[in-house]
Amino acid sequence: MVIVVVGTQWGDEGKGKVIDYFARDVDIIARYQGGANAGHTVIINGKKFIFHLIPSGILYPDKICVIGNGVVVDPVSLFEEISLLEKNGIKVDGRLFISENAHITMPYHKLLDQIEDKFRGKGKLGTTGRGIGTTYADKYNRIGIRAVDFLDDDVFYEKLKIALELKNYLFREYYKEKMLNTDRIYKEYKPVREKMKKYVINSVLFLNEMIDKGKKILAEGAQGTFLDIDFGTYPYVTASNPISGGVCTGLGIPPTKIDKVIGVVKAYTTRVGKGPFPTEIKDFLGEKLRRLGNEYGATTGRPRRCGWFDSVIVKFAKTVNGLDEVIITKLDVLSGIEKL
């Protein structure tokens, strides 16, 4: 059985809480898109955990977590999360697996992300600066580094060298920035690559074998429908497909094996950064919603723009995701507001 949880707005709908609820009754929790730009907040036994890469189901000791091929993986962020979990007594080894085809976010991706957004001027998108879009760009330009490449000494060095020849040209000739050194990065990432080996598997075969054995899988979406690269408010979108269809390409699970799609809907609407927002409240009431709902990004800490519930966008989300059920969150935040 495969259950998919997606956001129906611009992310931050409360998917982390919903995923945590359903994670108790499944065997495997799998991320299918996005990267360390996501932020799922879960509180267990009074402890607050914010996950950027690892599925939040890792908090349950009997669950397996998978980072799919559709995710871009920042090894530095990954091992920061693993270290934090282990310090809190949560075992990760043997329970976390990464697709061999997941693409790796390198230092030049983050640097380029920040520089490009700065150079956009008035067209600035307000990215998280974590190299997500630039990693996906390399993936589609076919100069990306996959996890399977990252682990092979010769392949990694050769791909790193080719990528840096292109990036350094941009840094030097166009952006007037310092160039990066291939040998230095190769050496710096040696310990990380060694640590990562035990986590990398053929996740497509693994997940489909588990489904055929009757295991329950929860596919965990990041961001939301209107941040989808194809169906969102382009260009103010993320670089991947958070919609339910992203499960097929991001995990290698065929559509015929998806049993249920659950949409998470916030009782009002929020979005971070720039982009259209038809129901935005720009007066004191918007500030009140932000304060009562604690509407600040889990990844960036940026204040979220707040507005009224928008039935038009949620209806579209139902259509494009094929929603079977919806879960409404944060109704309590609207308590005390006389007119809705």
C-alpha positions as a Python dict, from the first residue, in 0.01 Angstrom:
ca = {
    (1, 'M'): (0, 0, 0),
    (2, 'V'): (127, 348, -91),
    (3, 'I'): (-11, 665, 69),
    (4, 'V'): (98, 1007, -59),
    (5, 'V'): (83, 1325, 149),
    (6, 'V'): (100, 1653, -44),
    (7, 'G'): (63, 2022, 32),
    (8, 'T'): (-225, 2196, -146),
    (9, 'Q'): (-104, 2555, -117),
    (10, 'W'): (243, 2717, -110),
    (11, 'G'): (389, 2477, 144),
    (12, 'D'): (392, 2514, 524),
    (13, 'E'): (45, 2356, 547),
    (14, 'G'): (142, 2133, 838),
    (15, 'K'): (253, 1827, 642),
    (16, 'G'): (513, 1739, 906),
    (17, 'K'): (247, 1686, 1171),
    (18, 'V'): (26, 1487, 933),
    (19, 'I'): (317, 1271, 818),
    (20, 'D'): (414, 1209, 1179),
    (21, 'Y'): (56, 1093, 1250),
    (22, 'F'): (47, 846, 959),
    (23, 'A'): (407, 731, 1007),
    (24, 'R'): (306, 529, 1312),
    (25, 'D'): (106, 289, 1097),
    (26, 'V'): (337, 239, 798),
    (27, 'D'): (664, 53, 743),
    (28, 'I'): (856, 295, 522),
    (29, 'I'): (856, 674, 485),
    (30, 'A'): (1006, 807, 161),
    (31, 'R'): (1094, 1157, 39),
    (32, 'Y'): (1045, 1199, -336),
    (33, 'Q'): (1152, 1556, -423),
    (34, 'G'): (1315, 1875, -301),
    (35, 'G'): (1624, 1901, -88),
    (36, 'A'): (1752, 2077, 222),
    (37, 'N'): (1521, 2370, 141),
    (38, 'A'): (1231, 2180, 297),
    (39, 'G'): (1147, 2215, 664),
    (40, 'H'): (928, 1967, 852),
    (41, 'T'): (885, 2037, 1223),
    (42, 'V'): (788, 1754, 1459),
    (43, 'I'): (767, 1757, 1840),
    (44, 'I'): (817, 1422, 2014),
    (45, 'N'): (812, 1392, 2394),
    (46, 'G'): (862, 1767, 2427),
    (47, 'K'): (1164, 1773, 2194),
    (48, 'K'): (1145, 1978, 1876),
    (49, 'F'): (1301, 1834, 1560),
    (50, 'I'): (1327, 2020, 1230),
    (51, 'F'): (1401, 1797, 933),
    (52, 'H'): (1536, 1933, 606),
    (53, 'L'): (1637, 1610, 429),
    (54, 'I'): (1570, 1301, 636),
    (55, 'P'): (1204, 1187, 649),
    (56, 'S'): (1054, 1270, 989),
    (57, 'G'): (953, 905, 1033),
    (58, 'I'): (1311, 839, 1144),
    (59, 'L'): (1195, 932, 1496),
    (60, 'Y'): (1009, 599, 1517),
    (61, 'P'): (1262, 323, 1593),
    (62, 'D'): (1088, 54, 1386),
    (63, 'K'): (1055, 258, 1065),
    (64, 'I'): (1271, 263, 752),
    (65, 'C'): (1328, 595, 575),
    (66, 'V'): (1423, 645, 211),
    (67, 'I'): (1554, 952, 29),
    (68, 'G'): (1447, 895, -331),
    (69, 'N'): (1612, 966, -663),
    (70, 'G'): (1401, 1280, -707),
    (71, 'V'): (1563, 1444, -403),
    (72, 'V'): (1883, 1648, -423),
    (73, 'V'): (2111, 1564, -131),
    (74, 'D'): (2347, 1804, 44),
    (75, 'P'): (2588, 1566, 224),
    (76, 'V'): (2686, 1833, 476),
    (77, 'S'): (2324, 1895, 579),
    (78, 'L'): (2256, 1521, 575),
    (79, 'F'): (2526, 1437, 827),
    (80, 'E'): (2439, 1735, 1044),
    (81, 'E'): (2089, 1587, 1077),
    (82, 'I'): (2224, 1237, 1137),
    (83, 'S'): (2458, 1370, 1408),
    (84, 'L'): (2173, 1556, 1580),
    (85, 'L'): (1954, 1245, 1575),
    (86, 'E'): (2227, 1023, 1715),
    (87, 'K'): (2300, 1274, 1993),
    (88, 'N'): (1935, 1239, 2091),
    (89, 'G'): (1964, 861, 2104),
    (90, 'I'): (1794, 792, 1771),
    (91, 'K'): (1958, 512, 1571),
    (92, 'V'): (1993, 587, 1200),
    (93, 'D'): (2218, 309, 1065),
    (94, 'G'): (2023, 35, 892),
    (95, 'R'): (1710, 251, 887),
    (96, 'L'): (1801, 527, 642),
    (97, 'F'): (1867, 465, 273),
    (98, 'I'): (1951, 701, -13),
    (99, 'S'): (1885, 637, -379),
    (100, 'E'): (2197, 580, -586),
    (101, 'N'): (2045, 813, -847),
    (102, 'A'): (1981, 1106, -612),
    (103, 'H'): (2185, 1407, -721),
    (104, 'I'): (2439, 1565, -488),
    (105, 'T'): (2444, 1934, -395),
    (106, 'M'): (2802, 2062, -405),
    (107, 'P'): (2954, 2390, -271),
    (108, 'Y'): (2941, 2552, -614),
    (109, 'H'): (2567, 2489, -634),
    (110, 'K'): (2505, 2689, -317),
    (111, 'L'): (2742, 2967, -419),
    (112, 'L'): (2589, 2993, -766),
    (113, 'D'): (2236, 2992, -622),
    (114, 'Q'): (2315, 3291, -400),
    (115, 'I'): (2501, 3483, -672),
    (116, 'E'): (2238, 3427, -940),
    (117, 'D'): (1953, 3543, -718),
    (118, 'K'): (2150, 3857, -631),
    (119, 'F'): (2214, 3931, -1000),
    (120, 'R'): (1844, 3900, -1086),
    (121, 'G'): (1784, 4243, -933),
    (122, 'K'): (1411, 4323, -939),
    (123, 'G'): (1345, 3973, -1069),
    (124, 'K'): (1494, 3819, -756),
    (125, 'L'): (1312, 3499, -660),
    (126, 'G'): (1417, 3489, -295),
    (127, 'T'): (1554, 3135, -298),
    (128, 'T'): (1678, 2969, 21),
    (129, 'G'): (2033, 2989, -117),
    (130, 'R'): (2088, 2619, -49),
    (131, 'G'): (2170, 2524, -406),
    (132, 'I'): (1851, 2334, -480),
    (133, 'G'): (1763, 2490, -815),
    (134, 'T'): (2124, 2488, -935),
    (135, 'T'): (2160, 2119, -847),
    (136, 'Y'): (1847, 2036, -1045),
    (137, 'A'): (1975, 2253, -1332),
    (138, 'D'): (2294, 2044, -1349),
    (139, 'K'): (2084, 1727, -1337),
    (140, 'Y'): (1889, 1834, -1646),
    (141, 'N'): (2203, 1969, -1814),
    (142, 'R'): (2346, 1619, -1760),
    (143, 'I'): (2652, 1742, -1572),
    (144, 'G'): (2522, 1650, -1227),
    (145, 'I'): (2685, 1418, -976),
    (146, 'R'): (2465, 1132, -854),
    (147, 'A'): (2518, 947, -527),
    (148, 'V'): (2658, 649, -719),
    (149, 'D'): (2910, 882, -888),
    (150, 'F'): (2989, 1056, -560),
    (151, 'L'): (3105, 728, -404),
    (152, 'D'): (3343, 630, -685),
    (153, 'D'): (3684, 801, -654),
    (154, 'D'): (3764, 826, -1024),
    (155, 'V'): (3414, 903, -1147),
    (156, 'F'): (3360, 1168, -879),
    (157, 'Y'): (3689, 1342, -956),
    (158, 'E'): (3625, 1346, -1330),
    (159, 'K'): (3267, 1476, -1297),
    (160, 'L'): (3375, 1733, -1039),
    (161, 'K'): (3650, 1854, -1271),
    (162, 'I'): (3410, 1895, -1566),
    (163, 'A'): (3151, 2075, -1354),
    (164, 'L'): (3405, 2315, -1206),
    (165, 'E'): (3549, 2404, -1545),
    (166, 'L'): (3205, 2535, -1637),
    (167, 'K'): (3127, 2695, -1300),
    (168, 'N'): (3465, 2861, -1265),
    (169, 'Y'): (3424, 3020, -1606),
    (170, 'L'): (3100, 3178, -1480),
    (171, 'F'): (3256, 3281, -1149),
    (172, 'R'): (3560, 3438, -1319),
    (173, 'E'): (3426, 3590, -1640),
    (174, 'Y'): (3069, 3682, -1556),
    (175, 'Y'): (3021, 3716, -1181),
    (176, 'K'): (3379, 3831, -1098),
    (177, 'E'): (3394, 3587, -806),
    (178, 'K'): (3676, 3368, -680),
    (179, 'M'): (3715, 3031, -849),
    (180, 'L'): (3684, 2699, -665),
    (181, 'N'): (3956, 2435, -659),
    (182, 'T'): (3880, 2079, -777),
    (183, 'D'): (4148, 1908, -568),
    (184, 'R'): (4050, 2095, -253),
    (185, 'I'): (3681, 2002, -281),
    (186, 'Y'): (3771, 1642, -369),
    (187, 'K'): (3987, 1617, -58),
    (188, 'E'): (3734, 1793, 169),
    (189, 'Y'): (3456, 1555, 67),
    (190, 'K'): (3658, 1233, 111),
    (191, 'P'): (3543, 1170, 473),
    (192, 'V'): (3179, 1246, 386),
    (193, 'R'): (3188, 1010, 90),
    (194, 'E'): (3322, 729, 307),
    (195, 'K'): (3047, 781, 564),
    (196, 'M'): (2778, 790, 297),
    (197, 'K'): (2858, 452, 138),
    (198, 'K'): (2653, 244, 380),
    (199, 'Y'): (2336, 443, 310),
    (200, 'V'): (2326, 426, -71),
    (201, 'I'): (2110, 160, -239),
    (202, 'N'): (1903, 91, -551),
    (203, 'S'): (1592, 245, -395),
    (204, 'V'): (1361, 173, -690),
    (205, 'L'): (1408, -204, -660),
    (206, 'F'): (1393, -185, -281),
    (207, 'L'): (1066, 11, -266),
    (208, 'N'): (888, -195, -531),
    (209, 'E'): (996, -520, -363),
    (210, 'M'): (860, -388, -31),
    (211, 'I'): (528, -294, -194),
    (212, 'D'): (499, -639, -352),
    (213, 'K'): (559, -792, -7),
    (214, 'G'): (263, -598, 132),
    (215, 'K'): (458, -331, 320),
    (216, 'K'): (296, 9, 374),
    (217, 'I'): (478, 309, 230),
    (218, 'L'): (417, 676, 306),
    (219, 'A'): (544, 914, 37),
    (220, 'E'): (638, 1244, 197),
    (221, 'G'): (607, 1557, -13),
    (222, 'A'): (791, 1881, 55),
    (223, 'Q'): (673, 2235, -31),
    (224, 'G'): (328, 2250, -194),
    (225, 'T'): (127, 2229, -515),
    (226, 'F'): (167, 2597, -603),
    (227, 'L'): (543, 2575, -572),
    (228, 'D'): (551, 2295, -831),
    (229, 'I'): (786, 2374, -1121),
    (230, 'D'): (513, 2293, -1376),
    (231, 'F'): (185, 2377, -1202),
    (232, 'G'): (289, 2644, -953),
    (233, 'T'): (299, 3024, -976),
    (234, 'Y'): (596, 3023, -1214),
    (235, 'P'): (863, 3159, -1189),
    (236, 'Y'): (807, 3187, -813),
    (237, 'V'): (830, 2812, -764),
    (238, 'T'): (1066, 2541, -649),
    (239, 'A'): (1276, 2334, -890),
    (240, 'S'): (1093, 2003, -854),
    (241, 'N'): (745, 1845, -857),
    (242, 'P'): (583, 1838, -510),
    (243, 'I'): (253, 1717, -659),
    (244, 'S'): (149, 1352, -630),
    (245, 'G'): (283, 1275, -978),
    (246, 'G'): (631, 1348, -843),
    (247, 'V'): (610, 1021, -648),
    (248, 'C'): (631, 820, -970),
    (249, 'T'): (937, 999, -1106),
    (250, 'G'): (1097, 1073, -769),
    (251, 'L'): (1070, 724, -619),
    (252, 'G'): (1018, 498, -920),
    (253, 'I'): (680, 381, -793),
    (254, 'P'): (432, 329, -1079),
    (255, 'P'): (97, 515, -1059),
    (256, 'T'): (-94, 185, -1043),
    (257, 'K'): (65, 116, -704),
    (258, 'I'): (-51, 443, -543),
    (259, 'D'): (-355, 372, -325),
    (260, 'K'): (-438, 705, -165),
    (261, 'V'): (-344, 1073, -201),
    (262, 'I'): (-403, 1298, 100),
    (263, 'G'): (-393, 1676, 66),
    (264, 'V'): (-300, 1896, 361),
    (265, 'V'): (-489, 2227, 368),
    (266, 'K'): (-419, 2514, 605),
    (267, 'A'): (-736, 2691, 725),
    (268, 'Y'): (-588, 3015, 597),
    (269, 'T'): (-314, 3067, 339),
    (270, 'T'): (56, 3153, 367),
    (271, 'R'): (354, 3179, 139),
    (272, 'V'): (721, 3269, 186),
    (273, 'G'): (901, 3510, -44),
    (274, 'K'): (784, 3673, -362),
    (275, 'G'): (507, 3575, -600),
    (276, 'P'): (133, 3624, -652),
    (277, 'F'): (-95, 3585, -351),
    (278, 'P'): (-457, 3686, -432),
    (279, 'T'): (-597, 3657, -78),
    (280, 'E'): (-305, 3816, 109),
    (281, 'I'): (-398, 4028, 412),
    (282, 'K'): (-166, 4327, 433),
    (283, 'D'): (-296, 4499, 747),
    (284, 'F'): (-284, 4426, 1121),
    (285, 'L'): (-491, 4110, 1076),
    (286, 'G'): (-219, 3955, 860),
    (287, 'E'): (30, 4033, 1136),
    (288, 'K'): (-204, 3877, 1391),
    (289, 'L'): (-230, 3553, 1190),
    (290, 'R'): (148, 3541, 1161),
    (291, 'R'): (188, 3582, 1535),
    (292, 'L'): (-86, 3338, 1639),
    (293, 'G'): (17, 3077, 1382),
    (294, 'N'): (391, 3126, 1441),
    (295, 'E'): (428, 3171, 1068),
    (296, 'Y'): (803, 3172, 1020),
    (297, 'G'): (991, 2942, 785),
    (298, 'A'): (1137, 2628, 946),
    (299, 'T'): (1432, 2642, 704),
    (300, 'T'): (1498, 3014, 660),
    (301, 'G'): (1321, 3171, 957),
    (302, 'R'): (1166, 3422, 718),
    (303, 'P'): (821, 3559, 811),
    (304, 'R'): (543, 3411, 600),
    (305, 'R'): (292, 3626, 418),
    (306, 'C'): (-58, 3549, 550),
    (307, 'G'): (-400, 3562, 386),
    (308, 'W'): (-749, 3418, 372),
    (309, 'F'): (-828, 3062, 268),
    (310, 'D'): (-838, 3040, -113),
    (311, 'S'): (-1086, 2778, -234),
    (312, 'V'): (-988, 2832, -598),
    (313, 'I'): (-629, 2716, -554),
    (314, 'V'): (-729, 2426, -328),
    (315, 'K'): (-980, 2309, -589),
    (316, 'F'): (-704, 2313, -851),
    (317, 'A'): (-477, 2122, -611),
    (318, 'K'): (-750, 1858, -578),
    (319, 'T'): (-761, 1824, -956),
    (320, 'V'): (-390, 1808, -1029),
    (321, 'N'): (-308, 1576, -736),
    (322, 'G'): (-614, 1352, -761),
    (323, 'L'): (-686, 1397, -391),
    (324, 'D'): (-882, 1126, -213),
    (325, 'E'): (-893, 1304, 123),
    (326, 'V'): (-802, 1640, 275),
    (327, 'I'): (-681, 1724, 623),
    (328, 'I'): (-736, 2080, 748),
    (329, 'T'): (-478, 2226, 987),
    (330, 'K'): (-455, 2535, 1208),
    (331, 'L'): (-828, 2599, 1241),
    (332, 'D'): (-760, 2706, 1600),
    (333, 'V'): (-549, 3001, 1479),
    (334, 'L'): (-869, 3160, 1345),
    (335, 'S'): (-1031, 3154, 1692),
    (336, 'G'): (-1129, 3503, 1804),
    (337, 'I'): (-1140, 3650, 1455),
    (338, 'E'): (-1497, 3778, 1433),
    (339, 'K'): (-1544, 3788, 1058),
    (340, 'L'): (-1402, 3518, 830),
}
